[in-house]
Amino acid sequence: MTHTLRLANPFEAATLCTCIARTVRVINAVVLALPAICVTLCCPAAAKTGSRTLERIQATGVISVGYRTTSAPFSYLDGRRRPIGYSIDICDRIVQAIRRETKLPELRIRMVAVTTATRLPMLAVGNIDLECGVTTHTVERERSVGFSVTTFVSASRLLSRRSAGIQSVDDLRGKTVATTLSTTSMQYLTKVNAERSLAMRIVAGIDDEDAFSMVRRGEAIAFAMDDVLLKSVLAGAQDGQAFTVSEHALTVEPYAIGLPPKDAKFKEVVDRAIKELFVSGEIHVLYKRWFESKIPFRNINLRLPMSGQLRRVVERPTDSPDPDIYR
């Protein structure tokens, strides 16, 4: 049966329409507010953290961790295609601290593969909560993402065939040089090329192995990248003895764990976890495992003692992007 509402006059119709419109607006407001209400009721601690990242982690019960697949010894895959490495170990300690902070002992970890090109955009938009790879902390990058205290200090150098005699960017004038896509080495080469009119041709590999292969094939005279990564590439190459890494450093590279932008409380939790590694001395155990021992599933030993720069960071932690702080 259908009932039809008849109104006595236009005034009653207008009044009814106004009431209906107000009711619809109230219902819409309640519906839109439901997610926040649910987070507050179901996860009361989430509303008190002062961190949007921690609140999201509490609400979902999941933390998303970005990792690299081929950046040994920092972040790469083992025989079962699970991420391992120095940065992964540090992030494991950070996740443990976040479990305590959020009171979520069963917090699930979602591992997300990233590349040099995708890592920072994924942090910026919230697709990952931690970037546990090989990322240099710079002033420019601070505009879009956050960074932990420094976890490693490297320097950018040039890898080339021994016969090429390459030691500095001046030796690259008019030549083709390779680097890896979306890295600080690429930014440096582009800048110095323009400033000094070197007429270099800069080509980019999708990863370090790809850039190294360009030098191997004779497509580039040198490969510019952080020295620890160059040594890792050479250590795993059968013809590694045919190449050399320049003594002259192009830049200083302070590595850090990438964080979501403008979330001071989350950064505080992360930094505290890293500093606990420093104070306890566990950082030296991790360092020895990845830089002074055989690297799991790579069968290479970088034989790279901890540098004076990193020792100073361990003694006096800093999150500065200024290269001069580490010289």
TALIN-V454913 format. One record per pair of residues at least 24 apart in sequence whose ideal C-beta (glycine too) atoms are under 8 Angstrom apart, sorted by the first residue. I is the first residue (numbers start at 0). J is the second residue. D is the distance in Angstrom with one decimal. If there is no record, write none. Layout:
i-><I/I>
j-><J/J>
d-><D/D>
//
This chain:
i-><44/44/45/48/48/48/49/50/50/50/50/50/51/51/52/52/52/52/52/52/53/53/53/53/53/53/55/55/56/56/56/56/56/57/57/60/60/60/60/61/61/61/61/62/62/62/62/62/62/62/62/63/63/63/63/63/63/64/64/64/64/64/64/64/64/64/64/65/65/65/65/65/65/65/65/65/65/65/65/66/66/66/66/66/66/67/67/67/67/67/67/68/69/69/69/70/70/70/70/70/71/71/71/71/72/72/72/72/72/72/73/73/73/73/73/74/74/74/75/75/76/77/77/78/82/82/83/83/84/85/85/85/85/85/85/86/86/86/86/86/86/87/88/88/88/89/89/89/89/89/89/90/90/90/92/92/92/92/92/93/93/93/93/93/93/94/95/96/96/96/96/96/97/97/100/114/114/114/114/115/115/115/115/115/116/116/118/119/119/119/119/122/122/122/122/123/123/125/128/128/128/129/129/129/129/130/130/130/131/131/132/133/133/133/134/134/134/134/135/135/135/135/135/135/135/136/136/136/136/136/136/137/137/138/138/139/140/141/143/144/144/144/144/145/145/145/145/145/145/145/145/146/146/146/146/146/146/147/147/147/147/147/147/147/147/148/148/148/148/148/148/148/148/149/149/149/149/149/149/149/149/149/150/150/150/150/151/151/151/151/152/152/152/152/152/152/152/152/152/153/153/153/153/153/153/153/154/154/154/154/154/154/154/155/155/155/155/155/155/155/155/155/155/155/156/156/156/156/156/156/156/156/156/156/156/157/157/157/157/157/157/157/158/158/158/158/158/158/158/158/158/158/158/158/158/159/159/159/159/159/159/159/160/160/160/160/161/161/161/163/163/165/165/165/166/166/166/167/167/168/168/168/168/169/170/171/171/171/171/172/172/172/173/173/173/174/174/174/174/174/175/175/175/175/175/175/175/176/176/176/176/176/176/176/176/177/177/177/177/177/177/177/177/177/177/177/177/177/178/178/178/178/178/178/178/179/179/179/179/179/179/179/179/180/180/180/182/183/183/184/184/184/184/184/187/187/187/188/207/207/208/211/214/223/225/227/227/227/230/230/231/231/231/234/234/234/234/235/235/250/251/251/251/251/251/252/253/253/253/253/253/253/255/270/270/273/274/277/277/277/282/283>
j-><101/102/101/100/101/264/264/262/263/264/265/268/259/262/125/128/258/259/262/265/97/100/101/264/265/268/125/128/97/101/103/106/128/101/103/103/105/106/107/106/107/108/109/94/97/106/107/108/109/128/129/109/111/126/127/128/129/90/94/108/109/110/111/127/128/129/131/111/112/113/118/121/122/127/129/130/131/132/257/110/111/112/113/131/132/112/113/114/118/132/133/112/206/207/208/132/133/206/207/228/231/235/294/297/231/289/290/294/297/301/132/133/151/254/289/131/132/133/296/297/296/295/296/296/110/131/295/296/289/151/285/286/288/289/290/131/132/133/150/254/256/131/285/288/289/131/150/256/273/276/285/129/131/256/272/273/275/276/281/129/256/268/269/272/273/129/272/268/269/271/272/275/268/272/268/180/181/205/206/179/180/181/182/206/180/181/257/143/144/181/257/257/258/259/260/259/260/259/258/259/265/256/257/258/269/256/257/258/256/257/257/225/228/254/254/255/256/257/182/183/225/252/253/254/255/253/254/255/318/319/320/183/320/320/321/186/320/320/260/257/258/259/260/257/258/259/260/261/262/265/266/255/256/257/258/318/320/255/256/258/266/269/270/273/318/255/270/273/274/312/316/317/318/253/254/255/312/316/317/318/319/325/254/255/256/273/227/253/254/309/251/252/253/254/306/308/309/312/325/225/226/227/228/251/252/254/225/226/248/249/250/251/252/183/184/187/223/224/225/226/248/249/250/252/223/224/225/226/229/244/245/246/247/248/249/221/222/223/244/245/247/249/211/214/221/222/223/224/229/232/233/242/243/244/245/214/220/221/222/242/243/245/214/241/242/243/241/242/243/220/221/220/221/245/245/246/247/245/247/195/197/199/249/197/221/197/199/220/221/197/198/199/197/198/199/199/200/219/220/221/199/200/201/202/218/219/220/200/201/202/219/220/221/222/223/201/202/203/204/210/211/213/214/218/219/221/222/223/202/203/204/210/222/223/224/203/204/205/206/207/209/210/224/204/205/206/224/250/252/223/224/225/249/250/223/249/250/223/231/232/232/236/242/249/252/290/301/303/301/303/294/299/301/297/299/300/301/297/299/322/308/322/323/325/326/322/312/319/320/322/324/325/318/316/318/316/316/313/314/316/313/313>
d-><7.2/6.4/8.0/7.8/7.8/6.2/4.5/5.5/7.9/3.6/4.5/7.7/7.8/6.2/8.0/5.7/8.0/5.0/5.0/4.2/7.4/6.7/6.0/6.6/5.8/7.2/7.5/8.0/6.7/6.0/7.5/7.1/6.7/5.0/6.6/6.2/7.2/6.3/6.0/7.3/4.9/7.6/5.4/6.1/6.2/6.0/7.5/5.8/7.0/5.2/7.2/4.6/5.6/6.7/4.6/5.1/7.7/5.9/7.1/5.8/7.0/5.6/6.7/6.6/6.9/4.9/5.8/5.1/7.7/4.2/5.8/6.1/7.2/4.0/6.6/4.3/6.3/6.7/7.2/6.0/7.2/6.3/6.8/5.4/6.2/7.6/6.5/7.4/7.9/3.9/6.4/5.6/5.4/6.9/6.1/5.8/4.7/7.9/7.1/6.8/5.2/7.6/5.8/5.4/6.4/4.1/6.5/5.0/7.7/6.8/6.3/4.6/7.7/7.8/7.7/5.9/4.5/6.7/8.0/7.7/7.9/6.2/5.0/5.4/5.9/7.7/6.3/7.7/6.6/7.3/6.2/7.3/7.8/4.1/7.4/4.5/5.9/6.9/7.1/7.9/7.1/5.6/5.1/7.6/7.6/7.1/5.8/6.7/6.5/6.8/7.0/5.4/3.8/6.5/5.3/7.5/7.5/5.9/7.9/6.4/6.9/7.9/5.3/4.6/7.1/7.7/7.4/5.9/7.5/6.7/3.7/7.7/6.2/7.9/5.1/7.8/7.8/7.2/7.2/5.7/5.4/4.3/5.6/7.2/5.5/4.5/6.4/6.2/5.4/7.9/6.8/5.1/7.0/6.0/7.5/7.8/6.1/6.3/7.8/6.4/7.8/5.9/7.0/6.9/7.5/6.6/3.0/7.6/6.1/8.0/7.7/7.3/6.7/6.3/6.3/6.7/7.8/5.1/7.9/4.7/7.8/4.5/6.5/6.1/7.9/5.1/7.1/4.3/7.2/8.0/4.6/6.3/5.2/5.1/8.0/7.9/7.8/6.4/6.1/5.6/6.6/7.0/5.2/7.4/3.6/6.1/5.4/6.9/6.3/7.8/5.6/4.1/7.1/6.4/6.1/6.1/7.4/4.8/4.1/6.2/6.8/4.9/5.6/5.8/6.7/6.8/5.0/5.4/6.7/7.6/4.5/6.4/4.6/4.5/6.7/5.4/5.0/7.3/5.9/6.5/7.5/7.7/5.6/5.9/6.3/6.4/7.6/7.7/4.0/6.3/6.9/7.1/5.5/7.1/6.1/4.1/4.9/6.5/5.1/4.2/5.9/4.9/7.6/7.8/4.3/6.5/6.9/5.3/3.9/7.4/6.7/5.5/6.2/7.0/5.0/6.4/6.2/6.6/5.5/7.2/6.7/4.3/4.3/6.0/7.5/7.6/7.7/4.6/6.3/5.2/4.7/7.9/7.1/5.8/6.3/4.6/7.1/5.5/7.1/4.2/7.8/7.2/7.0/6.6/6.4/4.4/7.8/7.0/4.6/7.4/7.1/5.8/7.4/5.3/7.7/6.5/6.2/4.2/7.3/6.6/6.6/7.5/7.1/6.0/5.7/7.7/6.4/6.6/4.9/5.8/7.1/6.4/4.8/6.4/4.9/6.7/5.4/6.9/4.9/7.5/6.6/7.9/6.8/7.8/7.9/6.3/5.2/6.7/6.3/4.9/6.4/7.1/7.4/4.9/7.2/6.3/7.3/8.0/4.4/7.6/7.3/4.4/7.8/6.1/6.8/4.7/6.1/7.3/5.9/7.5/5.7/6.3/5.1/7.5/5.9/7.9/5.2/7.3/6.1/4.4/7.7/4.3/6.1/7.4/3.8/7.1/4.7/7.3/7.8/5.9/7.4/5.9/6.8/4.6/6.2/6.5/5.5/7.7/6.2/5.5/7.6/5.1/6.0/6.7/5.8/8.0/7.1/6.7/6.3/4.6/5.3/7.1/7.5/7.6/7.4/6.0/5.4/5.7/7.9/5.5/6.7/7.5/7.3/6.7/5.2/7.8/7.3/6.6/5.6/6.8/8.0/7.5/6.4/7.7/4.0/7.5/6.1/5.9/5.5/6.5/7.7/3.8/7.9/5.2/6.2/7.8/8.0/7.3/6.6/7.2/7.7/5.7/6.9/7.5/7.1/7.3/5.4/4.7/7.9/6.1/5.9/8.0>
//
